Amino acid sequence: MLNLSSHLERRLFMFQNMGLYDRIIRVVVGLVLGGLYLGGVVEGTTAIVLFVVGLVMIATSAIGFCPAYLPFKISTKEK
């Protein structure tokens, strides 16, 4: 029987292109951007855009994959 969970984990691991430091920096920047939005430091459309960018940075660091790296064949992950 195929274990779907381990199969998905292997596929995600194979496509990771972000190293540890890249992921840490993205989480910190994402939290700062989210904090600016939630703290009311920025307002309006700029606030929404920064909040969404922060969420994307946190999400990409959580899965270890950045789609923007693909066209440039960039990988910060250690081999």
PDB file of N, CA, C and O in Angstrom:
ATOM      1  N   MET A   1       0.839  -1.180   0.000  1.00  0.00           N
ATOM      2  CA  MET A   1       0.000   0.000   0.000  1.00  0.00           C
ATOM      3  C   MET A   1       0.889   1.250   0.000  1.00  0.00           C
ATOM      4  O   MET A   1       1.875   1.322   0.733  1.00  0.00           O
ATOM      5  N   LEU A   2       0.534   2.206  -0.811  1.00  0.00           N
ATOM      6  CA  LEU A   2       1.295   3.440  -0.947  1.00  0.00           C
ATOM      7  C   LEU A   2       0.973   4.384   0.194  1.00  0.00           C
ATOM      8  O   LEU A   2      -0.189   4.703   0.447  1.00  0.00           O
ATOM      9  N   ASN A   3       2.009   4.823   0.875  1.00  0.00           N
ATOM     10  CA  ASN A   3       1.839   5.790   1.958  1.00  0.00           C
ATOM     11  C   ASN A   3       1.903   7.180   1.339  1.00  0.00           C
ATOM     12  O   ASN A   3       2.986   7.666   1.011  1.00  0.00           O
ATOM     13  N   LEU A   4       0.765   7.812   1.179  1.00  0.00           N
ATOM     14  CA  LEU A   4       0.678   9.102   0.488  1.00  0.00           C
ATOM     15  C   LEU A   4       1.460  10.182   1.212  1.00  0.00           C
ATOM     16  O   LEU A   4       2.075  11.033   0.570  1.00  0.00           O
ATOM     17  N   SER A   5       1.446  10.164   2.527  1.00  0.00           N
ATOM     18  CA  SER A   5       2.138  11.190   3.289  1.00  0.00           C
ATOM     19  C   SER A   5       3.643  11.169   3.017  1.00  0.00           C
ATOM     20  O   SER A   5       4.237  12.214   2.753  1.00  0.00           O
ATOM     21  N   SER A   6       4.258   9.999   3.080  1.00  0.00           N
ATOM     22  CA  SER A   6       5.702   9.923   2.845  1.00  0.00           C
ATOM     23  C   SER A   6       6.024  10.213   1.386  1.00  0.00           C
ATOM     24  O   SER A   6       7.077  10.779   1.089  1.00  0.00           O
ATOM     25  N   HIS A   7       5.137   9.837   0.473  1.00  0.00           N
ATOM     26  CA  HIS A   7       5.338  10.139  -0.949  1.00  0.00           C
ATOM     27  C   HIS A   7       5.348  11.651  -1.178  1.00  0.00           C
ATOM     28  O   HIS A   7       6.201  12.161  -1.905  1.00  0.00           O
ATOM     29  N   LEU A   8       4.417  12.360  -0.569  1.00  0.00           N
ATOM     30  CA  LEU A   8       4.373  13.815  -0.700  1.00  0.00           C
ATOM     31  C   LEU A   8       5.588  14.471  -0.047  1.00  0.00           C
ATOM     32  O   LEU A   8       6.134  15.441  -0.572  1.00  0.00           O
ATOM     33  N   GLU A   9       6.003  13.942   1.090  1.00  0.00           N
ATOM     34  CA  GLU A   9       7.180  14.491   1.757  1.00  0.00           C
ATOM     35  C   GLU A   9       8.419  14.347   0.881  1.00  0.00           C
ATOM     36  O   GLU A   9       9.229  15.270   0.796  1.00  0.00           O
ATOM     37  N   ARG A  10       8.571  13.204   0.235  1.00  0.00           N
ATOM     38  CA  ARG A  10       9.730  12.998  -0.649  1.00  0.00           C
ATOM     39  C   ARG A  10       9.681  13.951  -1.825  1.00  0.00           C
ATOM     40  O   ARG A  10      10.705  14.518  -2.204  1.00  0.00           O
ATOM     41  N   ARG A  11       8.504  14.137  -2.409  1.00  0.00           N
ATOM     42  CA  ARG A  11       8.390  15.032  -3.562  1.00  0.00           C
ATOM     43  C   ARG A  11       8.678  16.482  -3.162  1.00  0.00           C
ATOM     44  O   ARG A  11       9.367  17.199  -3.887  1.00  0.00           O
ATOM     45  N   LEU A  12       8.152  16.914  -2.011  1.00  0.00           N
ATOM     46  CA  LEU A  12       8.428  18.268  -1.553  1.00  0.00           C
ATOM     47  C   LEU A  12       9.908  18.445  -1.261  1.00  0.00           C
ATOM     48  O   LEU A  12      10.483  19.481  -1.594  1.00  0.00           O
ATOM     49  N   PHE A  13      10.533  17.454  -0.645  1.00  0.00           N
ATOM     50  CA  PHE A  13      11.947  17.546  -0.324  1.00  0.00           C
ATOM     51  C   PHE A  13      12.783  17.644  -1.595  1.00  0.00           C
ATOM     52  O   PHE A  13      13.776  18.370  -1.632  1.00  0.00           O
ATOM     53  N   MET A  14      12.389  16.928  -2.620  1.00  0.00           N
ATOM     54  CA  MET A  14      13.135  16.946  -3.872  1.00  0.00           C
ATOM     55  C   MET A  14      13.072  18.315  -4.535  1.00  0.00           C
ATOM     56  O   MET A  14      14.010  18.690  -5.238  1.00  0.00           O
ATOM     57  N   PHE A  15      12.017  19.061  -4.337  1.00  0.00           N
ATOM     58  CA  PHE A  15      11.849  20.334  -5.006  1.00  0.00           C
ATOM     59  C   PHE A  15      12.223  21.532  -4.139  1.00  0.00           C
ATOM     60  O   PHE A  15      12.016  22.673  -4.553  1.00  0.00           O
ATOM     61  N   GLN A  16      12.753  21.306  -2.979  1.00  0.00           N
ATOM     62  CA  GLN A  16      13.169  22.429  -2.146  1.00  0.00           C
ATOM     63  C   GLN A  16      14.371  23.111  -2.779  1.00  0.00           C
ATOM     64  O   GLN A  16      15.306  22.452  -3.235  1.00  0.00           O
ATOM     65  N   ASN A  17      14.335  24.431  -2.801  1.00  0.00           N
ATOM     66  CA  ASN A  17      15.452  25.178  -3.374  1.00  0.00           C
ATOM     67  C   ASN A  17      15.908  26.316  -2.461  1.00  0.00           C
ATOM     68  O   ASN A  17      16.575  27.250  -2.907  1.00  0.00           O
ATOM     69  N   MET A  18      15.546  26.230  -1.187  1.00  0.00           N
ATOM     70  CA  MET A  18      15.921  27.276  -0.231  1.00  0.00           C
ATOM     71  C   MET A  18      16.721  26.671   0.907  1.00  0.00           C
ATOM     72  O   MET A  18      16.328  25.660   1.490  1.00  0.00           O
ATOM     73  N   GLY A  19      17.847  27.299   1.218  1.00  0.00           N
ATOM     74  CA  GLY A  19      18.678  26.861   2.323  1.00  0.00           C
ATOM     75  C   GLY A  19      18.181  27.378   3.653  1.00  0.00           C
ATOM     76  O   GLY A  19      17.210  28.133   3.719  1.00  0.00           O
ATOM     77  N   LEU A  20      18.847  26.970   4.700  1.00  0.00           N
ATOM     78  CA  LEU A  20      18.426  27.322   6.058  1.00  0.00           C
ATOM     79  C   LEU A  20      18.444  28.831   6.284  1.00  0.00           C
ATOM     80  O   LEU A  20      17.467  29.397   6.775  1.00  0.00           O
ATOM     81  N   TYR A  21      19.548  29.484   5.930  1.00  0.00           N
ATOM     82  CA  TYR A  21      19.650  30.925   6.174  1.00  0.00           C
ATOM     83  C   TYR A  21      18.640  31.714   5.339  1.00  0.00           C
ATOM     84  O   TYR A  21      18.080  32.703   5.811  1.00  0.00           O
ATOM     85  N   ASP A  22      18.415  31.286   4.127  1.00  0.00           N
ATOM     86  CA  ASP A  22      17.408  31.912   3.261  1.00  0.00           C
ATOM     87  C   ASP A  22      16.035  31.836   3.917  1.00  0.00           C
ATOM     88  O   ASP A  22      15.282  32.811   3.922  1.00  0.00           O
ATOM     89  N   ARG A  23      15.719  30.673   4.469  1.00  0.00           N
ATOM     90  CA  ARG A  23      14.420  30.468   5.103  1.00  0.00           C
ATOM     91  C   ARG A  23      14.285  31.318   6.366  1.00  0.00           C
ATOM     92  O   ARG A  23      13.226  31.893   6.618  1.00  0.00           O
ATOM     93  N   ILE A  24      15.347  31.397   7.155  1.00  0.00           N
ATOM     94  CA  ILE A  24      15.310  32.197   8.388  1.00  0.00           C
ATOM     95  C   ILE A  24      15.100  33.672   8.058  1.00  0.00           C
ATOM     96  O   ILE A  24      14.281  34.344   8.685  1.00  0.00           O
ATOM     97  N   ILE A  25      15.839  34.169   7.076  1.00  0.00           N
ATOM     98  CA  ILE A  25      15.706  35.575   6.679  1.00  0.00           C
ATOM     99  C   ILE A  25      14.294  35.866   6.198  1.00  0.00           C
ATOM    100  O   ILE A  25      13.731  36.911   6.526  1.00  0.00           O
ATOM    101  N   ARG A  26      13.719  34.956   5.426  1.00  0.00           N
ATOM    102  CA  ARG A  26      12.355  35.157   4.925  1.00  0.00           C
ATOM    103  C   ARG A  26      11.331  35.193   6.063  1.00  0.00           C
ATOM    104  O   ARG A  26      10.400  35.997   6.027  1.00  0.00           O
ATOM    105  N   VAL A  27      11.493  34.345   7.054  1.00  0.00           N
ATOM    106  CA  VAL A  27      10.560  34.349   8.186  1.00  0.00           C
ATOM    107  C   VAL A  27      10.660  35.670   8.938  1.00  0.00           C
ATOM    108  O   VAL A  27       9.644  36.269   9.291  1.00  0.00           O
ATOM    109  N   VAL A  28      11.888  36.122   9.182  1.00  0.00           N
ATOM    110  CA  VAL A  28      12.074  37.381   9.916  1.00  0.00           C
ATOM    111  C   VAL A  28      11.471  38.545   9.136  1.00  0.00           C
ATOM    112  O   VAL A  28      10.746  39.362   9.704  1.00  0.00           O
ATOM    113  N   VAL A  29      11.765  38.626   7.840  1.00  0.00           N
ATOM    114  CA  VAL A  29      11.221  39.717   7.017  1.00  0.00           C
ATOM    115  C   VAL A  29       9.696  39.615   6.946  1.00  0.00           C
ATOM    116  O   VAL A  29       9.005  40.631   7.023  1.00  0.00           O
ATOM    117  N   GLY A  30       9.173  38.405   6.802  1.00  0.00           N
ATOM    118  CA  GLY A  30       7.721  38.212   6.763  1.00  0.00           C
ATOM    119  C   GLY A  30       7.055  38.660   8.051  1.00  0.00           C
ATOM    120  O   GLY A  30       5.994  39.284   8.023  1.00  0.00           O
ATOM    121  N   LEU A  31       7.676  38.344   9.183  1.00  0.00           N
ATOM    122  CA  LEU A  31       7.116  38.767  10.473  1.00  0.00           C
ATOM    123  C   LEU A  31       7.181  40.282  10.632  1.00  0.00           C
ATOM    124  O   LEU A  31       6.255  40.889  11.170  1.00  0.00           O
ATOM    125  N   VAL A  32       8.265  40.893  10.171  1.00  0.00           N
ATOM    126  CA  VAL A  32       8.375  42.354  10.243  1.00  0.00           C
ATOM    127  C   VAL A  32       7.287  43.006   9.386  1.00  0.00           C
ATOM    128  O   VAL A  32       6.626  43.946   9.826  1.00  0.00           O
ATOM    129  N   LEU A  33       7.107  42.505   8.170  1.00  0.00           N
ATOM    130  CA  LEU A  33       6.074  43.075   7.287  1.00  0.00           C
ATOM    131  C   LEU A  33       4.680  42.882   7.873  1.00  0.00           C
ATOM    132  O   LEU A  33       3.849  43.789   7.822  1.00  0.00           O
ATOM    133  N   GLY A  34       4.426  41.698   8.430  1.00  0.00           N
ATOM    134  CA  GLY A  34       3.142  41.461   9.082  1.00  0.00           C
ATOM    135  C   GLY A  34       2.947  42.360  10.292  1.00  0.00           C
ATOM    136  O   GLY A  34       1.844  42.843  10.544  1.00  0.00           O
ATOM    137  N   GLY A  35       4.022  42.582  11.036  1.00  0.00           N
ATOM    138  CA  GLY A  35       3.960  43.461  12.198  1.00  0.00           C
ATOM    139  C   GLY A  35       3.673  44.907  11.814  1.00  0.00           C
ATOM    140  O   GLY A  35       2.940  45.607  12.513  1.00  0.00           O
ATOM    141  N   LEU A  36       4.255  45.353  10.699  1.00  0.00           N
ATOM    142  CA  LEU A  36       3.968  46.709  10.217  1.00  0.00           C
ATOM    143  C   LEU A  36       2.486  46.877   9.901  1.00  0.00           C
ATOM    144  O   LEU A  36       1.881  47.906  10.199  1.00  0.00           O
ATOM    145  N   TYR A  37       1.918  45.839   9.291  1.00  0.00           N
ATOM    146  CA  TYR A  37       0.492  45.878   8.942  1.00  0.00           C
ATOM    147  C   TYR A  37      -0.372  45.825  10.209  1.00  0.00           C
ATOM    148  O   TYR A  37      -1.257  46.658  10.410  1.00  0.00           O
ATOM    149  N   LEU A  38      -0.097  44.842  11.046  1.00  0.00           N
ATOM    150  CA  LEU A  38      -0.930  44.650  12.235  1.00  0.00           C
ATOM    151  C   LEU A  38      -0.757  45.774  13.245  1.00  0.00           C
ATOM    152  O   LEU A  38      -1.682  46.075  14.001  1.00  0.00           O
ATOM    153  N   GLY A  39       0.418  46.398  13.267  1.00  0.00           N
ATOM    154  CA  GLY A  39       0.662  47.499  14.189  1.00  0.00           C
ATOM    155  C   GLY A  39       0.131  48.831  13.700  1.00  0.00           C
ATOM    156  O   GLY A  39       0.179  49.825  14.425  1.00  0.00           O
ATOM    157  N   GLY A  40      -0.374  48.860  12.477  1.00  0.00           N
ATOM    158  CA  GLY A  40      -0.936  50.089  11.932  1.00  0.00           C
ATOM    159  C   GLY A  40       0.110  51.102  11.494  1.00  0.00           C
ATOM    160  O   GLY A  40      -0.205  52.279  11.319  1.00  0.00           O
ATOM    161  N   VAL A  41       1.358  50.657  11.314  1.00  0.00           N
ATOM    162  CA  VAL A  41       2.426  51.562  10.887  1.00  0.00           C
ATOM    163  C   VAL A  41       2.213  51.988   9.436  1.00  0.00           C
ATOM    164  O   VAL A  41       2.457  53.140   9.076  1.00  0.00           O
ATOM    165  N   VAL A  42       1.758  51.055   8.616  1.00  0.00           N
ATOM    166  CA  VAL A  42       1.436  51.366   7.217  1.00  0.00           C
ATOM    167  C   VAL A  42      -0.064  51.209   7.027  1.00  0.00           C
ATOM    168  O   VAL A  42      -0.713  50.429   7.723  1.00  0.00           O
ATOM    169  N   GLU A  43      -0.603  51.954   6.083  1.00  0.00           N
ATOM    170  CA  GLU A  43      -2.057  51.934   5.877  1.00  0.00           C
ATOM    171  C   GLU A  43      -2.377  51.832   4.397  1.00  0.00           C
ATOM    172  O   GLU A  43      -1.521  52.034   3.536  1.00  0.00           O
ATOM    173  N   GLY A  44      -3.622  51.516   4.129  1.00  0.00           N
ATOM    174  CA  GLY A  44      -4.137  51.502   2.765  1.00  0.00           C
ATOM    175  C   GLY A  44      -3.627  50.335   1.944  1.00  0.00           C
ATOM    176  O   GLY A  44      -3.352  49.252   2.461  1.00  0.00           O
ATOM    177  N   THR A  45      -3.509  50.586   0.652  1.00  0.00           N
ATOM    178  CA  THR A  45      -3.096  49.553  -0.292  1.00  0.00           C
ATOM    179  C   THR A  45      -1.685  49.062   0.018  1.00  0.00           C
ATOM    180  O   THR A  45      -1.398  47.870  -0.098  1.00  0.00           O
ATOM    181  N   THR A  46      -0.814  49.974   0.409  1.00  0.00           N
ATOM    182  CA  THR A  46       0.558  49.586   0.748  1.00  0.00           C
ATOM    183  C   THR A  46       0.568  48.569   1.878  1.00  0.00           C
ATOM    184  O   THR A  46       1.339  47.609   1.846  1.00  0.00           O
ATOM    185  N   ALA A  47      -0.272  48.770   2.866  1.00  0.00           N
ATOM    186  CA  ALA A  47      -0.348  47.853   4.001  1.00  0.00           C
ATOM    187  C   ALA A  47      -0.782  46.462   3.553  1.00  0.00           C
ATOM    188  O   ALA A  47      -0.210  45.458   3.976  1.00  0.00           O
ATOM    189  N   ILE A  48      -1.784  46.413   2.703  1.00  0.00           N
ATOM    190  CA  ILE A  48      -2.286  45.122   2.227  1.00  0.00           C
ATOM    191  C   ILE A  48      -1.228  44.405   1.404  1.00  0.00           C
ATOM    192  O   ILE A  48      -1.022  43.202   1.566  1.00  0.00           O
ATOM    193  N   VAL A  49      -0.557  45.135   0.525  1.00  0.00           N
ATOM    194  CA  VAL A  49       0.489  44.529  -0.311  1.00  0.00           C
ATOM    195  C   VAL A  49       1.626  43.999   0.565  1.00  0.00           C
ATOM    196  O   VAL A  49       2.088  42.877   0.361  1.00  0.00           O
ATOM    197  N   LEU A  50       2.078  44.792   1.534  1.00  0.00           N
ATOM    198  CA  LEU A  50       3.154  44.346   2.424  1.00  0.00           C
ATOM    199  C   LEU A  50       2.732  43.130   3.247  1.00  0.00           C
ATOM    200  O   LEU A  50       3.534  42.222   3.464  1.00  0.00           O
ATOM    201  N   PHE A  51       1.491  43.106   3.702  1.00  0.00           N
ATOM    202  CA  PHE A  51       1.000  41.969   4.475  1.00  0.00           C
ATOM    203  C   PHE A  51       0.988  40.700   3.622  1.00  0.00           C
ATOM    204  O   PHE A  51       1.407  39.639   4.083  1.00  0.00           O
ATOM    205  N   VAL A  52       0.514  40.806   2.395  1.00  0.00           N
ATOM    206  CA  VAL A  52       0.479  39.644   1.503  1.00  0.00           C
ATOM    207  C   VAL A  52       1.897  39.171   1.179  1.00  0.00           C
ATOM    208  O   VAL A  52       2.163  37.969   1.177  1.00  0.00           O
ATOM    209  N   VAL A  53       2.799  40.101   0.908  1.00  0.00           N
ATOM    210  CA  VAL A  53       4.199  39.735   0.639  1.00  0.00           C
ATOM    211  C   VAL A  53       4.786  39.024   1.858  1.00  0.00           C
ATOM    212  O   VAL A  53       5.509  38.038   1.711  1.00  0.00           O
ATOM    213  N   GLY A  54       4.484  39.513   3.045  1.00  0.00           N
ATOM    214  CA  GLY A  54       4.954  38.866   4.266  1.00  0.00           C
ATOM    215  C   GLY A  54       4.417  37.453   4.415  1.00  0.00           C
ATOM    216  O   GLY A  54       5.152  36.543   4.801  1.00  0.00           O
ATOM    217  N   LEU A  55       3.138  37.265   4.110  1.00  0.00           N
ATOM    218  CA  LEU A  55       2.548  35.922   4.165  1.00  0.00           C
ATOM    219  C   LEU A  55       3.207  34.982   3.160  1.00  0.00           C
ATOM    220  O   LEU A  55       3.484  33.825   3.475  1.00  0.00           O
ATOM    221  N   VAL A  56       3.453  35.478   1.961  1.00  0.00           N
ATOM    222  CA  VAL A  56       4.099  34.657   0.925  1.00  0.00           C
ATOM    223  C   VAL A  56       5.509  34.278   1.367  1.00  0.00           C
ATOM    224  O   VAL A  56       5.934  33.139   1.169  1.00  0.00           O
ATOM    225  N   MET A  57       6.230  35.211   1.957  1.00  0.00           N
ATOM    226  CA  MET A  57       7.592  34.915   2.413  1.00  0.00           C
ATOM    227  C   MET A  57       7.585  33.850   3.508  1.00  0.00           C
ATOM    228  O   MET A  57       8.436  32.961   3.518  1.00  0.00           O
ATOM    229  N   ILE A  58       6.643  33.939   4.412  1.00  0.00           N
ATOM    230  CA  ILE A  58       6.548  32.938   5.477  1.00  0.00           C
ATOM    231  C   ILE A  58       6.141  31.585   4.893  1.00  0.00           C
ATOM    232  O   ILE A  58       6.681  30.551   5.286  1.00  0.00           O
ATOM    233  N   ALA A  59       5.199  31.590   3.966  1.00  0.00           N
ATOM    234  CA  ALA A  59       4.748  30.333   3.357  1.00  0.00           C
ATOM    235  C   ALA A  59       5.869  29.662   2.565  1.00  0.00           C
ATOM    236  O   ALA A  59       6.065  28.452   2.677  1.00  0.00           O
ATOM    237  N   THR A  60       6.605  30.437   1.767  1.00  0.00           N
ATOM    238  CA  THR A  60       7.680  29.835   0.979  1.00  0.00           C
ATOM    239  C   THR A  60       8.791  29.307   1.884  1.00  0.00           C
ATOM    240  O   THR A  60       9.407  28.286   1.576  1.00  0.00           O
ATOM    241  N   SER A  61       9.047  29.983   2.980  1.00  0.00           N
ATOM    242  CA  SER A  61      10.074  29.478   3.890  1.00  0.00           C
ATOM    243  C   SER A  61       9.595  28.221   4.616  1.00  0.00           C
ATOM    244  O   SER A  61      10.401  27.350   4.943  1.00  0.00           O
ATOM    245  N   ALA A  62       8.314  28.124   4.866  1.00  0.00           N
ATOM    246  CA  ALA A  62       7.774  26.948   5.549  1.00  0.00           C
ATOM    247  C   ALA A  62       7.911  25.690   4.691  1.00  0.00           C
ATOM    248  O   ALA A  62       8.183  24.607   5.211  1.00  0.00           O
ATOM    249  N   ILE A  63       7.721  25.834   3.368  1.00  0.00           N
ATOM    250  CA  ILE A  63       7.826  24.661   2.504  1.00  0.00           C
ATOM    251  C   ILE A  63       9.213  24.521   1.876  1.00  0.00           C
ATOM    252  O   ILE A  63       9.539  23.475   1.314  1.00  0.00           O
ATOM    253  N   GLY A  64      10.030  25.573   1.970  1.00  0.00           N
ATOM    254  CA  GLY A  64      11.389  25.490   1.455  1.00  0.00           C
ATOM    255  C   GLY A  64      11.501  25.608  -0.047  1.00  0.00           C
ATOM    256  O   GLY A  64      12.503  25.197  -0.633  1.00  0.00           O
ATOM    257  N   PHE A  65      10.488  26.162  -0.670  1.00  0.00           N
ATOM    258  CA  PHE A  65      10.470  26.266  -2.127  1.00  0.00           C
ATOM    259  C   PHE A  65      10.068  27.675  -2.540  1.00  0.00           C
ATOM    260  O   PHE A  65       9.058  28.203  -2.077  1.00  0.00           O
ATOM    261  N   CYS A  66      10.866  28.278  -3.415  1.00  0.00           N
ATOM    262  CA  CYS A  66      10.552  29.600  -3.938  1.00  0.00           C
ATOM    263  C   CYS A  66      10.390  29.499  -5.454  1.00  0.00           C
ATOM    264  O   CYS A  66      11.367  29.246  -6.159  1.00  0.00           O
ATOM    265  N   PRO A  67       9.174  29.693  -5.965  1.00  0.00           N
ATOM    266  CA  PRO A  67       8.958  29.573  -7.403  1.00  0.00           C
ATOM    267  C   PRO A  67       9.701  30.636  -8.214  1.00  0.00           C
ATOM    268  O   PRO A  67       9.978  30.427  -9.395  1.00  0.00           O
ATOM    269  N   ALA A  68      10.026  31.770  -7.595  1.00  0.00           N
ATOM    270  CA  ALA A  68      10.754  32.819  -8.312  1.00  0.00           C
ATOM    271  C   ALA A  68      12.185  32.382  -8.635  1.00  0.00           C
ATOM    272  O   ALA A  68      12.806  32.939  -9.540  1.00  0.00           O
ATOM    273  N   TYR A  69      12.708  31.407  -7.920  1.00  0.00           N
ATOM    274  CA  TYR A  69      14.058  30.917  -8.178  1.00  0.00           C
ATOM    275  C   TYR A  69      14.127  30.014  -9.414  1.00  0.00           C
ATOM    276  O   TYR A  69      15.193  29.877 -10.015  1.00  0.00           O
ATOM    277  N   LEU A  70      13.007  29.398  -9.801  1.00  0.00           N
ATOM    278  CA  LEU A  70      13.005  28.416 -10.883  1.00  0.00           C
ATOM    279  C   LEU A  70      13.519  28.944 -12.227  1.00  0.00           C
ATOM    280  O   LEU A  70      14.394  28.303 -12.810  1.00  0.00           O
ATOM    281  N   PRO A  71      13.030  30.070 -12.752  1.00  0.00           N
ATOM    282  CA  PRO A  71      13.497  30.504 -14.074  1.00  0.00           C
ATOM    283  C   PRO A  71      14.994  30.806 -14.104  1.00  0.00           C
ATOM    284  O   PRO A  71      15.625  30.728 -15.158  1.00  0.00           O
ATOM    285  N   PHE A  72      15.558  31.150 -12.953  1.00  0.00           N
ATOM    286  CA  PHE A  72      16.973  31.505 -12.885  1.00  0.00           C
ATOM    287  C   PHE A  72      17.844  30.336 -12.427  1.00  0.00           C
ATOM    288  O   PHE A  72      19.064  30.464 -12.328  1.00  0.00           O
ATOM    289  N   LYS A  73      17.199  29.183 -12.145  1.00  0.00           N
ATOM    290  CA  LYS A  73      17.878  27.992 -11.667  1.00  0.00           C
ATOM    291  C   LYS A  73      18.731  28.274 -10.416  1.00  0.00           C
ATOM    292  O   LYS A  73      19.851  27.783 -10.274  1.00  0.00           O
ATOM    293  N   ILE A  74      18.155  29.081  -9.522  1.00  0.00           N
ATOM    294  CA  ILE A  74      18.828  29.424  -8.270  1.00  0.00           C
ATOM    295  C   ILE A  74      18.432  28.422  -7.194  1.00  0.00           C
ATOM    296  O   ILE A  74      17.270  28.031  -7.090  1.00  0.00           O
ATOM    297  N   SER A  75      19.400  28.018  -6.407  1.00  0.00           N
ATOM    298  CA  SER A  75      19.139  27.197  -5.237  1.00  0.00           C
ATOM    299  C   SER A  75      20.108  27.604  -4.146  1.00  0.00           C
ATOM    300  O   SER A  75      21.321  27.609  -4.354  1.00  0.00           O
ATOM    301  N   THR A  76      19.572  27.946  -2.975  1.00  0.00           N
ATOM    302  CA  THR A  76      20.426  28.297  -1.845  1.00  0.00           C
ATOM    303  C   THR A  76      20.575  27.108  -0.903  1.00  0.00           C
ATOM    304  O   THR A  76      21.206  27.203   0.150  1.00  0.00           O
ATOM    305  N   LYS A  77      19.981  25.987  -1.302  1.00  0.00           N
ATOM    306  CA  LYS A  77      20.048  24.780  -0.468  1.00  0.00           C
ATOM    307  C   LYS A  77      21.393  24.099  -0.660  1.00  0.00           C
ATOM    308  O   LYS A  77      21.888  23.962  -1.778  1.00  0.00           O
ATOM    309  N   GLU A  78      21.969  23.676   0.457  1.00  0.00           N
ATOM    310  CA  GLU A  78      23.239  22.957   0.391  1.00  0.00           C
ATOM    311  C   GLU A  78      23.020  21.584  -0.205  1.00  0.00           C
ATOM    312  O   GLU A  78      22.002  20.940   0.050  1.00  0.00           O
ATOM    313  N   LYS A  79      23.957  21.150  -0.984  1.00  0.00           N
ATOM    314  CA  LYS A  79      23.809  19.858  -1.652  1.00  0.00           C
ATOM    315  C   LYS A  79      24.413  18.751  -0.829  1.00  0.00           C
ATOM    316  O   LYS A  79      24.380  17.590  -1.238  1.00  0.00           O
TER     317      LYS A  79
END
